[in-house]
Amino acid sequence: MKIGVIGSKYFLESISIHFPMFPEVQFISFQYDMPEESSLLIENAGKQTDLVLFSGSIPFYYGYEKVKRNLIEAIYVPFDELTVALSLLSISHREQVTINEISIDLPDRKRLMNVLEESEIVEEFFCVKDYPWIYKREESTQTLNIAEFVQFHSNLHKEGKTHIALTSIHAVYQELQRLSIPSRFMVQPKHTLVDSLTRAISLLKLKKTEESQIAVISIQNHQQNSNESERLLNFLQKLSKRLQARVSLEYCNPNLIYTTRGALQAFESGIYDKIIGQMEQEFQSLFQIGIGYGYTIQDAEKHSAQALFFTNKFLRNKTVVCLVDEDQKLKGPLFEWNYQVELKNEDEAIQKLAGELKMSAKNIKLIHQFISINHFRAFSAAELEEYMSCTRRSAERFVKRLTEGGCLSKVGEEHPYGQGRPRNLYVPEEKFKKLTEN
């Protein structure tokens, strides 16, 4: 297994200390001087390794477009409350300063507010500059203006309002040091670094397991022209060589191709468009194609048949491709839009809770997913609204029902920076945290 690590010299020196803990993995480092250079490094990293670990949200932000476009497996080291807490503890102990004597920059000021609230620290004045847009990767790319952050810390220090700067950006730290402005870089907890490496390896192992799954492709000639069956078989046998696959000689219309998930995913979607175009031109016909994944041949065949059946729902004036994965999730039509349907939900706990709260199992599962992704931290209805792409009223209704059902509890309020009325914050109760555990 090969994992690429993209980061600054300082980060790579910090994390490489922990590489010997994972002798089964080869780590390849890709160093940048400025975080925006990650967009240039990601292509080589993606080609040379199985998964890429970014040093944080900033380089991941700049590399995201190429990660998405090239379907590169990638994650980044999170910036969490532990980082904030340890950094404040370290700087206050070593420099003997209070929080209102420190200028701070970090991705999201809510991390700082959470630490202060849980530590029961009340300060009316502190100097903070954040960049929460770094998490909004679907929008147009902004530029992280390093000079702006350096100026922020520098002005406060020169005016005597602060004694030291605490920064989350390596490039800012280096420039502050060059200007002889007292500064410290955020502590990088050993726990966070090791946990990120462990998570990267777990994801990579999962990816390898998925790639070894059996894939069955069912191909049916929409015009049902039996005279073309032998010619189609010959065409598919040539195609199967590209997929490291074999064509079943027992079945005709649909024809079955057996391969692996990894072999299928090795091709870009543009290649499939080209193959489908060749088939349509060669046989002057439209096709229905169902792809099924499974850990056994029987499961893969069953899922392929399900996917083929669902192509009837979308058939128009072009070839339709649908896929059913190992969890019986229907995806398709492929290469057109991102459409996905749950064909089953066997989680009895979710079904039971849905009945109790008079909510759909789908919404409960989606809310639980949102909470899990955010490490069960406090959240507002506004955040849930954004994640679920629903209305604010719907999000507030979901929160109300979960709160009344003992799944969530209110823990306080957040005051949006600048303006706006306070928003209630909620955390999950234990029974909701463990909802999907077996």
Buried (B, 14 or more C-beta within 10 A) or exposed (E): BBBBBBBBEBBBEBBBEBBEEBEEBBBBBBBBEBBBBBBEBBBEBBEEBBBBBBBBBBBBBBBBEBBEEEEBBBBBBBBBBBBBBBBBEBBBEEBEBEBEBBBBBBBBBBBBBBBBBEEEEEEEEBBBBBBEBBEEBEEEEEEBEBEEBBEBBBEBBEEEEBBBBBBBBBBBBBBBEEEEBBBBBBBBBEEBBBBBBEBBBEBBEEBEEBBEBBBBBBBBBBEEBEEBBEEBBEBBBEBBEEBEBEBBEEEBBBBBBBBBBBBBEEEEEEEBBEBBEEBBEEBEBBBBBBBBBBEEEEBBBBBBBBBBBBBEEBEEEEBBBBBBBBEBBBBBBBEEEEEEEEBEBEBEBBEEBBEEBEBEBEBBBBBBEBBEEEEEBBBBBBBBBBBBEBEEEBBBBBBEBBBEBEBBEEEBEBEEEEEEEEBBBBBBBEEBBEBEEE
